[in-house]
Amino acid sequence: MIRTAIVGYGNLGRGVEAALAGAPDMELAAVFTRRDPQKLRIKMPGVPVYAYSELAEKAADLDVVVLCGGSATDLPVMTPEIAKIITVVDSFDTHAHIPEHFAAVDAAAKEGGNLAVISTGWDPGLFSVARLYANAALPNGRDYTFWGRGVSQGHSDAIRRIPGVLDARQYTVPVEEAVQRVRNGEDPVLTTRQKHTRECYVVACEGADREAIRQAIVTMPNYFDEYDTTVTFITEEELLRDHAGLPHGGSVIRSGCTGQNGEYRNTVEFSLKLDSNPFFTGSVLTACARAAYKMHQAGGTGARTIFDIPPAYLSSASPEELRAHLL
């Protein structure tokens, strides 16, 4: 059994816990938290909960650690820190900063003789692999990625930070006309505004200036100003009733030509529809933790991405089973 630990027990940590419960070759050996361990109640019975500061002394009893912190401030610090101690997996998803994160983790993991898989999940992660396969098969083509309809936790948090906002949910929604044009092989050049819209459901504090909140949202740089954004004010009861879940999904599409003169049109599409973003992401992280353990057992050290993982390493099935049932 691969002895696996979780660092951070929020939505994503609970998703990893659930995935480990169904993994025949893995076990949850410990949970580490920055909260008071005595007050944290996890679902899996008999699993010890420790303070994050105890990870280094407990590492000898573990095989791999799955980090379930945030990309903004947690993972840039925690992943290199832990990679010096033990094999680790994270879901760092700030695309523009992946190269520098990889470099920092690679140096730390090599220093400690460990292996680290960074930036995995579904985007970056499974969507990244879909883009790679499609680009390899259709070098003469164009990529499109559509996210949603789903809750963006980062954008929802940005709205909640606006003065006068009690709570909020933000949905990213693909523009259906744009999706259909891509699927039809038209190869359109699309602006940010043409690809997605944003729907915001906001609970305002009593007496708050709703128009000021609306303007703060729709003009927010890097979040909403480049999109057609609708803001709907609702009650706290409506938010809990209608928007309690964390669904998400999307599609990666590549449209391109093959043939001697590019006469044949082709479209490759990979899509996801998820009831729970964190629980699906937790399942991907768990599969990558299995792969990280296998690669480290084979002598690998340093940082890796999902591009570097042999597909068979993600599965608990034997090579013979994979060839018989999936090939």
C-alpha positions as CSV (number, residue, x, y, z in Angstrom):
1,M,0.0,0.0,0.0
2,I,1.2,3.5,-0.9
3,R,1.2,5.5,2.4
4,T,-0.3,8.8,1.4
5,A,-0.7,12.0,3.4
6,I,-2.9,15.0,2.8
7,V,-1.8,18.6,3.7
8,G,-4.8,20.8,4.0
9,Y,-8.3,19.6,4.7
10,G,-10.6,22.0,2.7
11,N,-12.7,21.0,-0.2
12,L,-9.8,19.6,-2.2
13,G,-8.4,17.7,0.8
14,R,-11.8,16.0,1.3
15,G,-11.8,15.2,-2.4
16,V,-8.4,13.4,-2.1
17,E,-9.6,11.6,1.1
18,A,-12.6,10.3,-0.8
19,A,-10.4,9.1,-3.8
20,L,-8.0,7.3,-1.5
21,A,-10.9,5.5,0.1
22,G,-11.5,3.8,-3.2
23,A,-7.9,3.2,-4.2
24,P,-7.0,-0.5,-3.9
25,D,-3.3,0.2,-3.7
26,M,-3.2,3.3,-1.5
27,E,-4.1,4.3,2.0
28,L,-4.5,7.6,3.8
29,A,-1.8,7.5,6.5
30,A,-2.1,11.0,7.9
31,V,-3.6,14.5,7.5
32,F,-1.6,17.6,8.3
33,T,-3.2,20.9,9.0
34,R,-2.3,24.5,10.0
35,R,-5.5,24.5,12.1
36,D,-5.7,23.0,15.6
37,P,-5.4,19.2,14.9
38,Q,-7.5,18.4,18.0
39,K,-10.5,20.3,16.5
40,L,-10.3,18.8,13.0
41,R,-12.7,16.0,12.3
42,I,-12.0,14.0,9.1
43,K,-14.3,11.4,7.6
44,M,-11.9,8.4,7.5
45,P,-11.8,6.7,10.9
46,G,-8.5,5.8,12.6
47,V,-6.3,8.3,10.6
48,P,-4.2,10.6,12.7
49,V,-4.3,14.3,12.3
50,Y,-1.1,16.3,12.9
51,A,0.0,19.9,12.9
52,Y,1.7,20.9,9.7
53,S,4.9,21.7,11.6
54,E,5.1,17.9,12.4
55,L,5.4,16.8,8.8
56,A,9.2,16.6,8.7
57,E,9.4,14.3,11.7
58,K,6.6,12.0,10.3
59,A,7.9,11.8,6.8
60,A,9.8,8.6,7.3
61,D,6.5,6.8,7.8
62,L,5.0,8.1,4.5
63,D,5.6,7.5,0.8
64,V,4.0,10.6,-0.8
65,V,2.3,13.8,0.2
66,V,-0.6,15.5,-1.6
67,L,-0.8,19.2,-1.1
68,C,-4.3,20.7,-1.1
69,G,-3.4,24.4,-0.5
70,G,-4.0,27.4,-2.8
71,S,-1.9,28.5,-5.7
72,A,-1.7,32.2,-4.7
73,T,0.3,31.9,-1.5
74,D,0.4,28.3,-0.2
75,L,1.9,26.2,-2.9
76,P,4.8,28.5,-4.0
77,V,6.2,28.1,-0.5
78,M,4.9,24.7,0.6
79,T,5.8,22.6,-2.4
80,P,9.5,23.4,-2.5
81,E,9.6,23.1,1.3
82,I,8.1,19.7,1.3
83,A,9.9,18.4,-1.8
84,K,13.1,18.6,0.2
85,I,11.6,16.1,2.6
86,I,9.5,13.7,0.7
87,T,7.8,13.0,-2.7
88,V,5.0,15.4,-3.3
89,V,2.1,16.3,-5.6
90,D,0.4,19.7,-6.0
91,S,-2.2,21.4,-8.1
92,F,-0.5,24.8,-8.8
93,D,-2.7,26.3,-11.4
94,T,-1.4,29.8,-12.1
95,H,-0.4,29.1,-15.7
96,A,1.8,32.1,-16.2
97,H,4.0,31.2,-13.2
98,I,4.3,27.4,-13.8
99,P,7.9,27.7,-15.3
100,E,9.3,29.5,-12.2
101,H,7.3,27.2,-9.9
102,F,8.7,24.1,-11.7
103,A,12.3,25.5,-11.4
104,A,12.0,26.1,-7.6
105,V,10.4,22.7,-6.9
106,D,12.9,20.9,-9.2
107,A,15.9,22.3,-7.3
108,A,14.3,21.5,-3.9
109,A,13.3,17.9,-4.9
110,K,16.7,17.2,-6.3
111,E,18.4,18.5,-3.2
112,G,16.3,16.1,-1.1
113,G,16.5,13.2,-3.5
114,N,12.7,13.2,-3.9
115,L,10.3,13.5,-6.8
116,A,7.6,16.2,-7.2
117,V,4.7,16.3,-9.6
118,I,3.4,19.9,-10.0
119,S,0.4,21.5,-11.6
120,T,-1.9,18.6,-12.0
121,G,-5.6,18.3,-11.9
122,W,-7.8,19.0,-14.9
123,D,-6.5,22.4,-16.1
124,P,-3.6,22.3,-15.9
125,G,-3.6,18.5,-15.9
126,L,-5.9,16.4,-18.1
127,F,-6.7,19.3,-20.4
128,S,-2.9,19.8,-20.8
129,V,-2.5,16.2,-22.0
130,A,-5.5,16.6,-24.4
131,R,-3.8,19.7,-25.9
132,L,-0.5,17.9,-26.3
133,Y,-2.0,14.8,-28.0
134,A,-4.1,17.0,-30.3
135,N,-1.2,19.2,-31.2
136,A,1.0,16.2,-31.9
137,A,-1.7,14.6,-34.2
138,L,-2.7,17.9,-35.8
139,P,0.4,20.2,-36.0
140,N,-1.4,22.3,-38.6
141,G,-4.3,23.6,-36.5
142,R,-5.6,25.9,-33.7
143,D,-6.3,25.3,-30.0
144,Y,-9.5,26.4,-28.1
145,T,-10.2,25.9,-24.5
146,F,-13.7,26.6,-23.0
147,W,-14.3,26.5,-19.3
148,G,-17.7,25.9,-17.7
149,R,-20.5,26.3,-17.0
150,G,-19.0,26.2,-13.6
151,V,-18.2,28.0,-10.3
152,S,-14.9,29.8,-10.3
153,Q,-13.7,29.8,-6.7
154,G,-11.0,32.5,-7.3
155,H,-13.5,34.9,-9.0
156,S,-16.1,34.2,-6.3
157,D,-13.5,35.1,-3.6
158,A,-12.6,38.3,-5.5
159,I,-16.3,39.4,-5.3
160,R,-16.5,38.6,-1.6
161,R,-13.6,41.0,-1.0
162,I,-15.6,43.9,-2.3
163,P,-17.0,46.1,0.5
164,G,-20.6,45.5,1.1
165,V,-20.6,41.9,-0.1
166,L,-21.6,39.2,2.3
167,D,-21.2,36.2,0.0
168,A,-21.1,35.4,-3.8
169,R,-20.8,32.8,-6.5
170,Q,-19.4,33.4,-9.9
171,Y,-20.0,31.1,-12.9
172,T,-17.9,31.0,-16.0
173,V,-20.1,30.3,-19.0
174,P,-18.9,29.4,-22.6
175,V,-20.5,31.3,-25.4
176,E,-22.4,28.6,-27.2
177,E,-22.2,30.3,-30.6
178,A,-18.4,30.4,-30.3
179,V,-18.2,26.7,-29.2
180,Q,-20.4,25.7,-32.2
181,R,-18.2,27.7,-34.7
182,V,-15.1,25.8,-33.4
183,R,-16.9,22.5,-33.6
184,N,-17.9,23.3,-37.1
185,G,-14.3,23.7,-38.1
186,E,-14.5,27.4,-38.9
187,D,-11.2,28.2,-37.0
188,P,-12.5,31.5,-35.7
189,V,-10.2,34.0,-34.1
190,L,-12.0,34.8,-30.8
191,T,-11.5,37.5,-28.3
192,T,-11.8,36.8,-24.5
193,R,-15.2,38.5,-24.6
194,Q,-16.4,36.3,-27.4
195,K,-15.4,33.0,-25.7
196,H,-16.9,33.3,-22.2
197,T,-19.4,35.3,-20.1
198,R,-19.5,35.6,-16.4
199,E,-22.6,35.3,-14.2
200,C,-22.4,36.7,-10.6
201,Y,-24.8,35.9,-7.8
202,V,-24.2,38.3,-4.9
203,V,-25.6,38.5,-1.4
204,A,-25.2,42.2,-0.3
205,C,-24.9,43.3,3.3
206,E,-27.9,45.2,4.6
207,G,-27.9,48.8,3.5
208,A,-25.0,48.3,1.0
209,D,-24.9,50.3,-2.2
210,R,-25.8,47.6,-4.8
211,E,-25.0,49.8,-7.8
212,A,-21.5,50.5,-6.4
213,I,-21.0,46.7,-5.9
214,R,-22.1,46.0,-9.5
215,Q,-19.7,48.6,-10.9
216,A,-16.9,47.3,-8.8
217,I,-17.5,43.8,-10.2
218,V,-17.9,44.6,-13.9
219,T,-14.9,46.9,-14.0
220,M,-12.5,44.7,-11.9
221,P,-9.3,44.3,-13.9
222,N,-8.1,40.8,-14.8
223,Y,-11.3,39.3,-13.5
224,F,-14.4,40.8,-15.2
225,D,-13.5,43.9,-17.2
226,E,-12.8,41.9,-20.4
227,Y,-16.1,39.9,-20.2
228,D,-19.8,40.5,-20.6
229,T,-20.7,40.1,-16.9
230,T,-24.2,40.0,-15.3
231,V,-24.7,40.6,-11.6
232,T,-27.8,39.3,-9.8
233,F,-28.5,40.1,-6.2
234,I,-30.0,37.3,-4.2
235,T,-30.7,36.5,-0.6
236,E,-28.4,34.3,1.6
237,E,-31.1,31.6,1.6
238,E,-31.2,31.6,-2.2
239,L,-27.5,31.3,-2.4
240,L,-27.4,28.3,0.0
241,R,-30.3,26.7,-1.8
242,D,-29.4,27.2,-5.4
243,H,-25.6,27.7,-5.4
244,A,-24.2,25.5,-2.7
245,G,-22.4,23.1,-5.0
246,L,-19.1,23.5,-6.9
247,P,-19.8,22.2,-10.4
248,H,-17.4,22.8,-13.3
249,G,-16.1,21.4,-16.5
250,G,-15.3,22.5,-20.0
251,S,-13.8,21.4,-23.4
252,V,-10.4,21.4,-25.1
253,I,-10.8,21.5,-28.9
254,R,-8.2,21.5,-31.6
255,S,-9.3,22.0,-35.2
256,G,-6.8,21.3,-38.0
257,C,-6.0,20.0,-41.4
258,T,-4.4,16.8,-42.7
259,G,-3.6,15.6,-46.2
260,Q,-1.0,16.5,-48.8
261,N,-2.6,20.0,-49.4
262,G,-4.5,20.3,-46.1
263,E,-7.7,19.1,-47.8
264,Y,-9.1,17.1,-44.9
265,R,-10.7,18.9,-41.9
266,N,-10.4,17.4,-38.4
267,T,-11.7,18.3,-35.0
268,V,-10.4,16.7,-31.8
269,E,-12.3,17.4,-28.5
270,F,-11.9,16.4,-24.9
271,S,-14.6,17.5,-22.5
272,L,-15.5,17.3,-18.8
273,K,-18.8,17.8,-16.9
274,L,-18.2,17.7,-13.2
275,D,-20.7,17.8,-10.3
276,S,-17.8,18.7,-7.9
277,N,-14.7,20.4,-9.1
278,P,-12.7,19.7,-5.9
279,F,-13.7,16.0,-5.7
280,F,-12.8,15.3,-9.3
281,T,-9.5,17.3,-9.0
282,G,-8.8,15.2,-5.8
283,S,-9.2,12.1,-7.9
284,V,-6.7,13.3,-10.4
285,L,-4.2,14.3,-7.7
286,T,-4.6,10.8,-6.2
287,A,-3.8,9.1,-9.5
288,C,-0.8,11.4,-9.9
289,A,0.4,10.6,-6.4
290,R,0.4,6.9,-7.3
291,A,2.5,7.8,-10.4
292,A,4.9,10.0,-8.4
293,Y,5.5,7.1,-6.0
294,K,6.2,4.7,-8.9
295,M,8.6,7.1,-10.6
296,H,10.5,7.8,-7.4
297,Q,10.7,4.0,-6.8
298,A,12.3,3.7,-10.2
299,G,15.0,6.2,-9.2
300,G,13.5,9.5,-10.4
301,T,14.2,12.7,-8.6
302,G,13.3,16.4,-9.3
303,A,10.1,18.0,-10.6
304,R,7.7,16.5,-13.2
305,T,4.5,17.6,-14.8
306,I,1.7,15.4,-16.2
307,F,3.5,15.4,-19.5
308,D,6.3,13.3,-18.0
309,I,4.1,10.6,-16.4
310,P,3.8,7.3,-18.3
311,P,0.0,6.8,-18.6
312,A,0.2,3.3,-17.1
313,Y,1.7,4.8,-13.9
314,L,-1.6,6.6,-13.2
315,S,-3.5,3.3,-12.9
316,S,-3.6,0.7,-10.2
317,A,-4.1,-1.9,-12.9
318,S,-1.3,-4.1,-14.0
319,P,0.2,-3.7,-17.5
320,E,-1.5,-7.0,-18.5
321,E,-4.9,-5.7,-17.3
322,L,-4.4,-2.4,-19.2
323,R,-3.6,-4.2,-22.4
324,A,-6.5,-6.6,-22.1
325,H,-9.2,-4.0,-21.2
326,L,-8.2,-0.5,-22.2
327,L,-5.9,-0.9,-25.2
